Amino acid sequence: MGRPASNRRAVVRTASGTVRLPAVPGVHTEQRFWADGATVAGIDEVGRGAWAGQLTVGAVVLPSGRRMYKLRDSKVLDPARREELAGKLEGFALGIGLGEATHAEIDALGLSAALTLAARRAVAALPFHPDVVLVDGDRDLLGDGRAHTELLTHGDARSASIAAASIVAKVARDRDMVAADERFRGYGFASNKGYPSPAHRAALAQLGPCELHRRSWAPVAAAETPTLPFGP
């Protein structure tokens, strides 16, 4: 058997070659700013590729003088471990903020603007405004000039702050989609969380979109008229 996902070293292939990511997200980037007395938040988003439900952005400020072990990018953790770590972060982090952009806001504003909206809401939900915000990826999600923004490609694998943000965002959004499954039967939101799994695609084709679907997305718009089953 292979090693658990949380212990594997990820290898990412790029146009210029392969990049080996650290097995455990560190605080090297945070330490550069902590040395100057800055407060540092990591932010990460969940739900970008879903066909239904909201975008959720997490923001987490970790203490500079203590470490929380077993933090990983949420994508390599099983649901039980994510829930466990999210609970521990509530008592460990200096601040946690969550921001959302609803399916309706995504339809009205577009994905890029919705990401910015959710990110700003997440940072605004922190108990204080950070001096520095570490962002997973190569695009400044905030762009408001209120804090220095540091972009980190593969940041959820490299930065403990971003990994923590990915965990709280994933847990919060998954809980919402499980609750949505009670209201919108037949789509399997409790298992697929709104992402286009084969079962979700089949349900969308048969039932048409529900209230939570992003109707501006082409596959959802194409399913506006459901395919009714044959027979009486």
Backbone as a ProteinNet text record, in pm:
[ID]
protein_1_A
[PRIMARY]
MGRPASNRRAVVRTASGTVRLPAVPGVHTEQRFWADGATVAGIDEVGRGAWAGQLTVGAVVLPSGRRMYKLRDSKVLDPARREELAGKLEGFALGIGLGEATHAEIDALGLSAALTLAARRAVAALPFHPDVVLVDGDRDLLGDGRAHTELLTHGDARSASIAAASIVAKVARDRDMVAADERFRGYGFASNKGYPSPAHRAALAQLGPCELHRRSWAPVAAAETPTLPFGP
[TERTIARY]
83.7	0	86.8	36.9	108.9	91.5	167.3	155.6	24.8	-27	-146.3	-124.5	-234.8	-223.4	-153.5	-176.8	-118.7	32.1	90.1	233.5	306.9	234.8	299.1	358.8	466.9	523.5	466.3	398.6	332.8	433.6	416.7	498.2	404.8	431	347.7	427.8	370.3	437.2	397.2	496.7	473.7	539.3	521.9	580.8	732.9	789.5	935.9	995.3	912.1	962.9	871.1	926	848.5	886.2	788.5	808.7	768.2	859.6	828	786.8	664.3	611.2	647.2	655.3	688.1	580.6	621.6	524.7	433.5	485.1	410.2	418.5	305.7	312.5	389.9	476.6	558.9	517.4	603.4	576.5	691	762.8	877.6	834.4	727	678.8	627.5	551.7	500	613.5	721.9	830.8	896	898.7	954.8	880.2	749.4	667.3	655.5	651.3	648.7	771.1	885.5	1008.6	996.5	908	883.9	764	709.6	595.8	461.5	454.7	329.1	238	106.5	8.8	-18	-23.3	-31.8	-154.6	-235.5	-350.7	-326.3	-367.1	-371.3	-514.6	-538.8	-674.7	-673.8	-784.8	-801.4	-949.3	-980.9	-1121.1	-1157.4	-1286.7	-1343.8	-1472.1	-1493.8	-1618.3	-1606.5	-1485.5	-1468.4	-1525	-1500.3	-1541.3	-1675.8	-1747	-1877.9	-1981	-2084.5	-2195.4	-2311.4	-2305	-2412.8	-2352.3	-2422	-2376.4	-2284.2	-2243.1	-2166.4	-2016.5	-1946.1	-1801.8	-1776.9	-1681.6	-1646.9	-1498.3	-1462.3	-1322.2	-1297.3	-1190.5	-1148.1	-1030	-1021.5	-907.7	-865.7	-738.6	-689.2	-560.9	-553.8	-432.8	-376.8	-258.1	-193.4	-99.8	-79.7	15.7	158.6	245.4	383.8	468.4	425.9	509.3	475.7	373.4	332.8	307	315.4	289.1	176.6	94.9	-9.6	27.6	56.9	102.7	-15	19.8	-74.9	-159.3	-129.7	-198.1	-154.2	-249.6	-222.6	-322	-292.5	-390.7	-515.3	-631.6	-755.7	-780	-725.7	-753.3	-688.9	-586.7	-521.8	-569.1	-669.3	-721.5	-858.4	-886.4	-1020.4	-1114.9	-1247	-1341.9	-1327.2	-1301.6	-1290.3	-1172.2	-1057.8	-941.1	-962.5	-1031.1	-1060.7	-1146.5	-1249.4	-1335.9	-1256.2	-1169.6	-1087.8	-999	-931.2	-840.2	-915.6	-1031.5	-1111	-1151.1	-1188.6	-1222.7	-1104.3	-987.6	-867.7	-827.3	-846.1	-809.8	-893.2	-1015.1	-1100.2	-1038.7	-963.6	-900.2	-754.4	-698.4	-555.7	-528.1	-604.6	-579.6	-611.7	-541.7	-570.9	-698	-731.3	-852.9	-891.3	-1021	-1075.7	-1190.4	-1189.4	-1298.2	-1346.1	-1474.8	-1533.2	-1610.8	-1597.2	-1672.4	-1730.1	-1848.3	-1914.5	-1959.9	-1970.4	-2042.8	-2145.3	-2271	-2377.6	-2380.7	-2455.3	-2473.4	-2534.3	-2624	-2686.2	-2584.1	-2494.6	-2390.6	-2290.2	-2260.8	-2173	-2236	-2366.3	-2436.6	-2438.7	-2460	-2473.3	-2339.8	-2235.3	-2108.2	-2002.7	-2016.3	-1910.2	-1818.6	-1745.2	-1665.3	-1554.1	-1484.9	-1371.3	-1413.8	-1518.1	-1566.1	-1624.1	-1687.3	-1742.2	-1631.5	-1520.2	-1405.5	-1353.3	-1340.9	-1295.8	-1392.8	-1521.5	-1623.4	-1613	-1603.2	-1595.1	-1465.7	-1354.9	-1226.8	-1230.9	-1286.5	-1295.7	-1386.6	-1492.7	-1581.6	-1510	-1427.5	-1355.2	-1257.8	-1182.1	-1085.4	-1158.5	-1270.8	-1348.3	-1407.7	-1427.4	-1484.8	-1381.7	-1253.2	-1151.2	-1170.6	-1125.2	-1142.5	-1056.3	-959.5	-875	-826.4	-787.9	-741.3	-593	-552.5	-411.4	-326.3	-197.7	-103	-69.3	-65.8	-25.8	-127.3	-161.7	-251	-180.1	-165.2	-107.2	-219.8	-205.6	-311.9	-262.4	-339.4	-305.9	-330.7	-227.6	-244.5	-163.7	-199.8	-123.2	-207.7	-320.3	-407.6	-444.8	-433	-468.7	-620.1	-673.7	-818.2	-874.7	-790.5	-841.1	-836.4	-716	-700.7	-758.3	-764.4	-823.3	-720.1	-592.3	-486.4	-479.3	-566.3	-566.8	-460.8	-411	-307.3	-212.1	-88.5	6.1	-36.4	-39.7	-81.2	39	59.6	167.6	106.2	137.9	82.3	175.6	120.2	198.8	137.5	204.2	159.9	173.3	70	62.8	74.1	16.1	28.1	-32.7	-138.1	-200.5	-109	-7.4	90.5	217.3	234.8	358.4	342.4	223.2	201.8	102.5	141.6	51.5	-72.6	-57.1	-171.7	-274	-225.7	-316.4	-378.6	-299	-354.4	-465.5	-444.5	-548.3	-673.1	-655.3	-770.2	-844.3	-769.1	-834.7	-919.2	-875.1	-949	-1079.4	-1072.4	-1195.2	-1294.7	-1245.8	-1336.2	-1403	-1324.4	-1378.4	-1481.5	-1450.9	-1544.5	-1674.1	-1664.1	-1784.4	-1870.4	-1809.4	-1888.9	-1948.8	-1871.9	-1924.7	-2045.6	-2039.6	-2153.8	-2277.1	-2257.3	-2370.4	-2430.1	-2344.2	-2395.7	-2464.5	-2417.8	-2488.2	-2627	-2635.7	-2766.5	-2855.4	-2795.9	-2873.6	-2933.3	-2867.8	-2918.7	-3054.8	-3081.1	-3211.4	-3321.8	-3285.7	-3384	-3401.4	-3294.6	-3297.3	-3260.5	-3360.4	-3340.7	-3311.4	-3232.6	-3210.3	-3078.2	-3010.7	-2886	-2762.1	-2778	-2664.3	-2566.2	-2615.8	-2525.6	-2445.6	-2499.6	-2426.9	-2297.9	-2295.4	-2175.3	-2092.5	-2158.6	-2079.3	-2051.4	-2118	-2097	-2116.4	-2195.5	-2223.3	-2127.7	-2026.7	-1932.1	-1991.2	-1943	-2006.7	-1964	-2000.2	-1978.1	-2073.3	-2045.8	-2138.1	-2281.4	-2298.7	-2434.5	-2501.5	-2425.5	-2481.7	-2520.8	-2435.9	-2468.1	-2596.8	-2609.3	-2727.8	-2852.8	-2842.4	-2957.8	-2995.5	-2896.6	-2923.3	-2993.6	-2951.2	-3014.7	-3159	-3186.8	-3321.7	-3412.3	-3360.9	-3444.8	-3439.9	-3336.2	-3315.6	-3251.1	-3211.4	-3144	-3239	-3182.8	-3258.3	-3217.5	-3268.2	-3242.7	-3095.1	-3016.1	-2875.1	-2781.8	-2830.4	-2741.8	-2701.3	-2580.7	-2526.7	-2574.2	-2679.8	-2747.4	-2672.5	-2572.7	-2492.2	-2388.4	-2371	-2272.8	-2336.1	-2262.8	-2319.2	-2381.6	-2316.6	-2381	-2510.5	-2518.8	-2641.8	-2750	-2713.6	-2810.3	-2865.3	-2779.5	-2823.1	-2921.8	-2925.7	-3015	-3142.1	-3171.3	-3290.6	-3417.4	-3420.4	-3534.9	-3496.3	-3547.6	-3503.9	-3549.2	-3473.5	-3510.2	-3599	-3723.4	-3817.4	-3800.3	-3812.7	-3798.9	-3913.4	-3885.1	-3988.3	-4083	-4198.4	-4294	-4398.9	-4497.9	-4610.5	-4565.7
-120.2	0	124.6	232.8	358.9	431.5	536.5	617.3	695	731.3	815	944.2	1000.7	1122.3	1232.6	1240.6	1348.9	1335.7	1216.8	1196.8	1196.4	1205.3	1202.3	1337.3	1335.7	1458.3	1477.1	1586.8	1610.5	1658.2	1609.4	1653.4	1715.3	1839.8	1912	1935.8	1901.9	1922.1	2057.4	2134.8	2264.7	2268.5	2379.1	2393	2389.3	2432.2	2437.6	2316.7	2220.5	2102.1	2059.6	1986.9	1940.5	2018	2038.6	2106.9	2011.6	1987.7	1901.2	1989.7	1971.4	2050.6	1987.8	2068.6	2012.4	1918.7	1821.1	1726	1793.5	1895.4	1964.5	2115.2	2186.3	2332.1	2395.3	2489.9	2553.4	2697.1	2768.5	2908.8	2998	2954.2	3032.6	3170.1	3174.3	3303.3	3389.1	3328.6	3402.5	3462.9	3387	3432.6	3559.8	3577.9	3701.4	3823.7	3809.9	3923	3929.2	3813	3811.4	3880.3	3866.7	3928	4079.6	4137.7	4282.5	4318.2	4219.2	4244.4	4249.4	4201.5	4207.8	4091.5	4116.3	4008.4	3956.1	3823.9	3759.1	3669.5	3686	3598.4	3518.9	3394.9	3316.3	3304.4	3310.8	3292.4	3187.2	3115.6	3016.3	2998.9	2958.6	2944.9	2801.2	2773.8	2642.3	2664.3	2582.3	2589.4	2655.1	2688.6	2755.8	2672.3	2542.6	2458.8	2391.4	2422	2359.1	2416.6	2337.6	2383.9	2435.6	2412.1	2455	2496.9	2588.1	2632.3	2752.3	2796.9	2919.5	2896.4	3004.5	3009.4	3042.2	2976.9	3007.2	3033.7	3144.3	3179.3	3178	3111.3	3112.3	3204.9	3269.6	3353.7	3313.9	3285.8	3241.3	3315.8	3365.5	3427.2	3333.3	3278.5	3188.2	3266.2	3217.6	3282.8	3258.6	3355.5	3342.3	3258.8	3246.2	3180.4	3035.6	2981.6	2842.5	2776.4	2644.6	2569.7	2470.2	2453.3	2351.4	2244.6	2126.5	2020.1	1950.3	1879	1802.6	1890.3	2020.2	2103.1	2059.2	2043.2	2007.4	2080.5	2086.6	2131	2044.2	2105.9	2032.7	1921.9	1935.9	1837.8	1702.2	1696.7	1568.5	1508.6	1569.8	1520.9	1456.7	1353.1	1296	1383.5	1368.9	1457.4	1458.4	1342.4	1335.9	1418	1409.1	1484.9	1634.9	1671	1813.4	1868.4	1794.5	1838.6	1852.5	1756.5	1760.1	1884.2	1910.8	2024.8	2157.1	2163.1	2285.9	2317.6	2214.1	2235.4	2283	2226.3	2267.6	2410.9	2448.2	2584.1	2689.8	2656	2753.4	2799.1	2711.4	2748.7	2787.6	2767.2	2791.6	2920.5	2945.1	3061.4	3191.8	3296.5	3429.7	3486.9	3442.3	3489.7	3398.9	3377.9	3300.8	3380.8	3394.7	3463.1	3379.9	3385.8	3317.5	3418.8	3408.2	3493.6	3410	3445.3	3369.9	3462.4	3404.5	3465.3	3362.4	3399	3303.7	3266.9	3161.4	3122	3237.1	3313.3	3425.9	3536.3	3559.8	3661.6	3617	3488.3	3436.9	3458.5	3430.8	3451.7	3598.8	3685.9	3828.5	3896.4	3856.5	3928.2	3858.9	3729.5	3652.1	3594.3	3490.3	3417.1	3502.5	3577.9	3656.3	3758.7	3834.7	3936	3871.5	3755.6	3685.2	3637.4	3593.3	3553	3670.5	3784.9	3904.3	3941	3934.8	3967.2	3874.2	3743.9	3647.8	3665.4	3693	3712.1	3834.2	3942.8	4064	4041.1	3966.7	3935.7	3849.1	3755	3668.7	3749.8	3838.6	3920.7	4017.2	4072.4	4164	4092.5	3960.3	3884.2	3850.1	3874.8	3854.6	3956	3924.8	4018.6	4143.2	4142.9	4259.4	4249.8	4362.6	4359.6	4325.5	4223	4183.3	4282.2	4281.2	4364.1	4300.7	4168.3	4092.8	3981.3	3960.5	3850.7	3761.9	3635.1	3536.3	3471.2	3473.2	3425.6	3306.3	3200.6	3083.1	3114.6	3098.7	3121.7	3239.1	3286.2	3392.9	3517.6	3529.4	3645.1	3705.4	3837.7	3908.5	3909.8	3828.9	3821	3943.7	4016.8	4131.3	4259.1	4302.2	4419.5	4547.2	4557.5	4677.9	4770.3	4728.9	4815.5	4828.9	4762.2	4777.1	4691	4591.7	4504.8	4466.7	4440.2	4387.8	4246.8	4216.4	4084.9	4011.9	3890.3	3805.4	3684.3	3666.5	3556.6	3436.4	3318.9	3196.3	3088.2	3054.9	2942.7	2814.2	2730.5	2610.7	2648.4	2761	2811.2	2719.5	2645.3	2556.5	2441.3	2412.8	2310.3	2370	2502.2	2565.3	2646.9	2698.8	2789.5	2730.3	2725.7	2674.3	2761.9	2892.5	2982.9	2957.5	2937.9	2910.7	2772.5	2673.9	2539.8	2544.7	2621.5	2635.3	2698.6	2800.2	2865.3	2768.5	2683.6	2586.8	2488	2453.9	2359.1	2420.5	2540.9	2600.3	2631.5	2671.7	2699.7	2571.9	2465.3	2338.3	2281.2	2283.5	2229.6	2309.6	2442.8	2526.6	2502.5	2498.1	2479.5	2339.4	2238	2101.7	2088.3	2150.6	2145.5	2208.5	2319.3	2385.9	2299.1	2230.8	2148.2	2022.9	1969.5	1856.3	1900.3	2020.1	2073	2097.6	2142.1	2168.2	2040.4	1928	1801	1767.5	1819.2	1797	1875.6	1990.8	2077.1	2042.9	2002.9	1978.5	1833.2	1749	1606.1	1566.7	1462.9	1403.5	1439	1544.8	1587.5	1529.8	1473.7	1414.5	1515.4	1634	1738.1	1695	1605.5	1561	1488.7	1426.3	1353.5	1430.5	1496.2	1563.6	1710	1765.3	1904.1	2006	1967.5	2060	2050.4	1966.8	1949	1852.9	1861.1	1784.6	1638.9	1562.8	1418.9	1355.1	1231.4	1166.6	1160.1	1132.6	1125.4	1261.5	1366.5	1501.7	1540.5	1509.6	1539.4	1468.1	1342.6	1266.1	1324.5	1364.7	1423.8	1556.9	1634.9	1763.9	1745.4	1645.1	1618.7	1575.1	1500.4	1448.2	1550.3	1620.4	1708	1854.5	1892.4	2033.4	2100.7	2226.3	2294.5	2323	2326.9	2368.9	2511.7	2559.9	2698.1	2727.5	2627.2	2649.1	2643.1	2604.4	2589.9	2725.7	2729.1	2849.6	2850.7	2922.3	2914.4	2985	3065.6	3129.7	3033.8	2918.4	2822.1	2738.3	2722.5	2662	2524.2	2431.3	2299.7	2307.3	2402.7	2418.9	2481.9	2583.8	2648.3	2549.5	2458.1	2359.5	2259.8	2249.4	2153.6	2219.3	2340.2	2410.1	2330.7	2260.8	2175.6	2031.9	1973.5	1839.5	1733.3	1625.4	1508.8	1419.7	1408	1330.4	1182.4	1098.6	952.8	899.7	793.7	729.1	647.4	617.8	535.1	617.4	551.4	620.3	687.9
0	0	0	-61.4	-61.1	69.8	85.5	205.6	204.9	321.9	326.8	250.7	200.1	119.5	195.2	327.6	405	419.5	384	397.2	263.9	154.5	24	-11	-85.2	-139.8	-278.8	-299.7	-427.7	-531.3	-651.5	-764.4	-866.5	-903.1	-997.7	-1124.2	-1237.2	-1364.8	-1423.1	-1462.2	-1522.5	-1659.8	-1730.8	-1864.1	-1858.8	-1746.5	-1734.9	-1664	-1626.8	-1559.7	-1446.7	-1350.7	-1236.9	-1112.3	-1025.8	-898.6	-787.9	-695.1	-581.6	-464.6	-419.4	-310.6	-176.4	-72.3	59.2	108.6	189.5	244.5	345.4	413.2	517.3	491.4	489.3	473.2	588.6	556.2	658	684.1	754.2	788	741.6	638.8	592	542.2	466.1	416.3	531	621.7	737	819.1	837.3	922.6	870.7	739.7	683.8	733.8	747.8	791.5	943.9	1007.6	1154	1212	1143.6	1193.1	1204.5	1125.8	1130.5	1217.3	1288.2	1376.6	1306.8	1183	1107.1	1143.8	1138.1	1148	1008.1	995.7	865.1	860.1	757.3	733.1	605.8	606.9	484.2	438.6	308.3	257	146.4	136.1	30.1	3.5	-118.7	-159	-186	-173.5	-203.9	-283.6	-384.1	-460.3	-595.5	-637.1	-766.7	-881.1	-878.8	-991.4	-975.8	-868.8	-847.7	-944.1	-972	-1055.6	-971.1	-841.5	-752.2	-618.6	-552.5	-421.6	-428.9	-312.4	-300.8	-315.6	-337.2	-318.4	-171.8	-109.8	28.4	37.8	102.4	125.3	275	314.7	454.2	472.3	587.2	624.7	765.7	784.1	914.3	949.2	1072.6	1126.7	1231.8	1207.1	1301.6	1393.9	1515.5	1605.5	1558.5	1583.8	1539.1	1634.3	1758.3	1857.8	1885.1	1819.3	1840.9	1707.3	1706.2	1584.8	1608.6	1505.3	1508.8	1406.8	1457.3	1370.6	1300.8	1194.6	1113.2	1021.1	1014.2	914.5	775.4	687	547.5	459.3	331.6	233.2	249.1	252.1	277.3	175.4	55.1	-50.2	-21.7	64.7	92.2	224.3	286.3	413.8	393.7	471.7	466.6	549.3	530.4	598.8	750.8	810.7	956.9	1006.5	936.4	977.4	954.6	847.1	825.1	938.2	976.3	1085.8	1215.1	1241.9	1363.5	1366.1	1255.1	1250.2	1253.4	1188.1	1192.7	1336	1413.2	1552.7	1634.1	1609.8	1682.9	1647.2	1522.4	1480.9	1552.6	1589.9	1658.6	1790.7	1856.6	1981.1	1966.5	1847.4	1826.7	1750.6	1645.8	1560.8	1634.1	1596.6	1651.1	1589.7	1471.8	1405.7	1291.1	1274.5	1162.6	1102.2	971.5	902.5	784.9	758.6	643.9	560.3	430.9	339.4	227.5	183.6	77.9	-34	-151.5	-262.8	-305.7	-304.4	-332.8	-481.1	-510.5	-650.6	-731.4	-670	-741	-767.4	-671.3	-692.2	-797.8	-802.8	-907.5	-1044.2	-1055.6	-1183.2	-1222	-1123.4	-1153.1	-1180.8	-1108.9	-1114.5	-1199.2	-1218.3	-1280.3	-1173.5	-1209.5	-1111.2	-1052.5	-1134.8	-1086.4	-982.7	-1013.6	-919.1	-793.7	-809.4	-693.2	-600.4	-656.2	-574.6	-492.4	-556.1	-484.1	-373.2	-401.9	-302.5	-181.8	-206.9	-97.2	-18.2	-86.6	-18.1	72.1	23.3	106.3	226.2	207.4	319.6	423.2	377.6	471.1	555.7	493	567.1	659.6	613.2	697.2	817.9	808.6	919.4	1027	1000.9	1103.8	1216.4	1337.2	1448.2	1435.9	1345.9	1319.8	1175.7	1118.4	979.7	977.1	904.5	901.4	822.5	851.8	776.3	642.4	640	521	497.6	372.1	335.5	233.9	268.2	177.9	98.7	-33.3	-122.3	-202.3	-202.9	-283.4	-429.9	-513.4	-656.1	-706.1	-823.8	-888.3	-915.4	-844.1	-863.5	-729.4	-719.9	-596.9	-583.4	-491.7	-474.9	-404.9	-330.9	-254.4	-335.7	-370.1	-454.9	-398	-262.8	-204.5	-142.4	-143	-93.8	56.9	129.6	275.6	342.7	274	329.3	216.6	253.6	155.8	117.4	-10	-57.9	-115.4	-67.9	-116.9	-186	-315.4	-392.3	-386.2	-358	-346.8	-434.9	-543.6	-625	-543.7	-547.7	-463.6	-316.1	-280.9	-145.1	-40.9	-76.9	21.8	60.6	-21.3	12.2	74	62.7	107.9	235	260.7	373.2	472.1	599.7	703	716.5	698.7	710.8	600.6	478.8	367.4	383.1	426.8	449.4	553.8	660.6	763.1	705	620.1	557.2	466.1	396.3	307.5	387	506.8	590.4	639.7	696.2	751.2	640.4	522.9	411.3	362	348.6	299.2	395.4	525.9	624.6	625.3	620.7	623.4	499.8	383.1	261.3	255	294.6	292.9	384.9	501.2	593	529.1	460.6	394.9	284.9	208.8	99.8	152.5	264.4	326.6	371.7	429.6	470	348.2	238.2	116.8	59.8	85.1	35.3	94.1	215.3	277.6	206.7	151.4	85.2	-61.6	-126.3	-270.3	-295.7	-288.6	-302.7	-446.9	-459.8	-590.3	-655.2	-608.2	-671.6	-603.6	-487	-416.9	-362.3	-322.4	-274.6	-151.9	-71	48.3	11.3	-105.3	-147.1	-249	-346.2	-450.2	-420.2	-320.6	-276.4	-389	-489.8	-599.5	-715.6	-705.6	-815.8	-919.8	-1043.8	-1152.6	-1156.4	-1054.8	-1055.6	-1157.2	-1199.8	-1293.9	-1241.4	-1111.3	-1055.7	-1055.9	-1028	-1030.4	-1172.9	-1268.1	-1408.3	-1450.7	-1411.6	-1449.5	-1384.9	-1257.4	-1189.3	-1251.8	-1289.2	-1352.2	-1486.3	-1562.1	-1690.9	-1673.5	-1567.9	-1547.6	-1479	-1378.7	-1296.3	-1337.3	-1411.6	-1438.2	-1317.5	-1329.4	-1219.2	-1103.1	-984	-866.7	-831.6	-722.4	-680.9	-659	-621	-588.1	-708.4	-823.1	-938	-995.4	-1048.1	-1112.4	-1257.2	-1281.1	-1411.1	-1523	-1489.7	-1592.7	-1649.8	-1587.2	-1635.4	-1746.3	-1855.2	-1976.1	-1952.5	-1881.5	-1863.4	-1784.4	-1691.6	-1613.6	-1700.8	-1776.8	-1866	-1967.9	-2013.5	-2112.4	-2054.8	-1922.6	-1857.5	-1805.8	-1847.7	-1800.4	-1828.2	-1941.5	-1973.5	-1942.6	-1835.3	-1795.6	-1894.3	-1897.7	-1977.5	-1891.2	-1926.5	-1847.3	-1875.3	-1772.9	-1796.3	-1880.8	-1953.2	-2035.6	-1948.2	-2000.1	-1929.2	-1859.3	-1803.2	-1740.6	-1611.2
[MASK]
++++++++++++++++++++++++++++++++++++++++++++++++++++++++++++++++++++++++++++++++++++++++++++++++++++++++++++++++++++++++++++++++++++++++++++++++++++++++++++++++++++++++++++++++++++++++++++++++++++++++++++++++++++++++++++++++++++++++

